[in-house]
Amino acid sequence: MTDAQPEPAPPVAALPTVLGALQDPVRLEMVRRLSNAGDAVRCSALYDAINKSTATHHFKILHKAGLVERVVIEGNTCQRLRTEDLETALPGLLASVVGAANRAHRD
């Protein structure tokens, strides 16, 4: 994917806010999918069984916590995980959470 134009992202929030954002199963699945993709992903590919307005609500919570940033790529709205920023702010957290989510998804 090319021509990514990110919106300004807030700083990564404090640990309780980040964990609060990740405690919801829908948001955790969105983060898991983003992490596994390794790049920006179209919003609609990050959720199943919810409608667009509910997904928008979840993306806003993830954005406010500093977990994701919204980018437009070739006219498509995508989300990108802020992996480097998260690792700097909360070392090891993302890898641990995504690893556990991947194990749970396989089971």
Order of alpha helices (4+ residues) and beta strands (2+ residues): beta-alpha-alpha-beta-alpha-beta-beta-alpha-alpha
